[in-house]
Amino acid sequence: QVQLVESGGGLVQPGGSLRLSCAAPGSAFSRNLMRWYRQHPGKQREWVASIATDFSTRYGDSGKGRFTISRDNAKNTVYLQMNTLEPEDTAVYYCNALPLGSLLDYWGRGTQVTVSS
């Protein structure tokens, strides 16, 4: 069982920045593929970014160029730095963990990001 707790969401003006955090206390964090997803109201959840156990990163179209995913294994935490935010980035952002060799992944409860003037 992996528990994930997201934080860092909130209201920000267009062009602003936010850093989301996702803590996974008590887990074998360094052995997890960590991912961020987001979900707009009434739409399917979409993949934003991933960071593997070797720290390699990948981004979906929504995350390329403006978002940066990182991880701190000593703190069991993954981050999503979001810059130059746009109203279209308004969504609930979810953290996801997939342990190595597992078919079962885990989700946090999400954190709301609202980009509005």
C-alpha positions as CSV (number, residue, x, y, z in Angstrom):
1,Q,0.0,0.0,0.0
2,V,1.3,3.4,-1.0
3,Q,-0.3,6.5,0.5
4,L,0.1,9.7,-1.5
5,V,-0.6,13.2,-0.2
6,E,-0.6,16.1,-2.6
7,S,-0.2,19.7,-1.6
8,G,0.6,23.1,-3.1
9,G,-2.5,23.8,-5.2
10,G,-4.4,27.0,-5.1
11,L,-5.4,30.1,-6.9
12,V,-2.9,31.8,-9.1
13,Q,-3.1,34.5,-11.8
14,P,-2.3,33.8,-15.4
15,G,1.4,33.8,-16.0
16,G,2.1,32.8,-12.4
17,S,3.8,29.7,-11.0
18,L,3.0,27.0,-8.5
19,R,4.9,24.0,-7.2
20,L,2.9,20.9,-6.3
21,S,4.3,18.3,-3.9
22,C,3.3,14.7,-3.4
23,A,4.6,13.0,-0.4
24,A,4.6,9.2,0.0
25,P,5.5,8.6,3.6
26,G,6.7,5.1,4.6
27,S,6.9,3.8,1.1
28,A,9.8,2.3,-0.9
29,F,9.6,5.6,-2.7
30,S,12.8,5.3,-4.7
31,R,11.4,2.2,-6.4
32,N,8.3,3.9,-7.7
33,L,7.7,5.4,-11.1
34,M,6.0,8.7,-10.1
35,R,3.5,10.5,-12.3
36,W,1.3,13.6,-12.3
37,Y,-2.0,13.6,-14.0
38,R,-4.7,16.3,-14.2
39,Q,-8.4,16.2,-14.7
40,H,-10.6,19.0,-16.0
41,P,-14.2,19.1,-15.0
42,G,-16.2,16.6,-17.0
43,K,-13.2,15.3,-18.8
44,Q,-10.9,12.2,-18.5
45,R,-7.8,12.3,-16.5
46,E,-4.8,13.2,-18.6
47,W,-1.1,12.4,-18.0
48,V,1.1,15.4,-17.4
49,A,4.6,14.1,-16.5
50,S,6.5,11.1,-15.2
51,I,9.8,10.6,-13.4
52,A,11.4,7.2,-13.3
53,T,13.5,5.6,-10.7
54,D,16.6,6.6,-12.6
55,F,15.4,10.2,-12.6
56,S,14.6,10.3,-16.3
57,T,11.6,12.4,-17.1
58,R,8.9,12.4,-19.7
59,Y,6.1,14.9,-20.4
60,G,2.7,14.9,-22.0
61,D,1.7,17.7,-24.3
62,S,0.2,19.6,-21.5
63,G,3.5,19.6,-19.5
64,K,6.1,20.2,-22.2
65,G,8.1,23.4,-21.9
66,R,6.3,24.9,-18.8
67,F,6.3,22.1,-16.3
68,T,9.2,20.4,-14.6
69,I,8.8,17.1,-12.6
70,S,11.5,16.2,-10.0
71,R,11.9,13.9,-7.1
72,D,13.7,13.8,-3.8
73,N,14.0,10.3,-2.6
74,A,15.4,11.3,0.8
75,K,12.1,13.1,1.4
76,N,9.9,10.6,-0.4
77,T,8.4,13.4,-2.4
78,V,7.8,14.2,-6.0
79,Y,7.3,17.8,-7.3
80,L,5.7,19.4,-10.2
81,Q,6.9,22.9,-10.9
82,M,4.5,24.7,-13.1
83,N,5.4,28.0,-14.7
84,T,3.6,30.5,-17.0
85,L,0.3,29.1,-16.0
86,E,-2.7,29.5,-18.2
87,P,-6.5,29.3,-17.4
88,E,-6.5,26.1,-19.3
89,D,-4.3,24.6,-16.6
90,T,-7.1,24.8,-14.2
91,A,-7.8,21.3,-13.0
92,V,-7.4,18.9,-10.2
93,Y,-3.9,17.5,-10.2
94,Y,-3.3,13.9,-9.0
95,C,-0.1,12.1,-8.0
96,N,0.3,8.5,-9.1
97,A,2.8,5.9,-8.0
98,L,3.6,2.7,-9.8
99,P,6.0,0.4,-7.8
100,L,8.6,-1.4,-9.9
101,G,7.4,-4.8,-11.0
102,S,3.8,-4.1,-9.9
103,L,0.7,-3.9,-12.0
104,L,-1.1,-2.0,-9.2
105,D,-0.7,1.7,-9.0
106,Y,-1.8,4.2,-6.4
107,W,-3.4,7.6,-6.5
108,G,-3.5,10.6,-4.2
109,R,-6.7,12.5,-3.6
110,G,-5.7,15.4,-5.8
111,T,-5.1,19.1,-5.3
112,Q,-7.0,21.9,-7.0
113,V,-5.2,24.3,-9.2
114,T,-7.1,27.4,-10.4
115,V,-5.6,29.9,-12.8
116,S,-7.7,33.0,-12.9
117,S,-7.4,36.7,-12.8
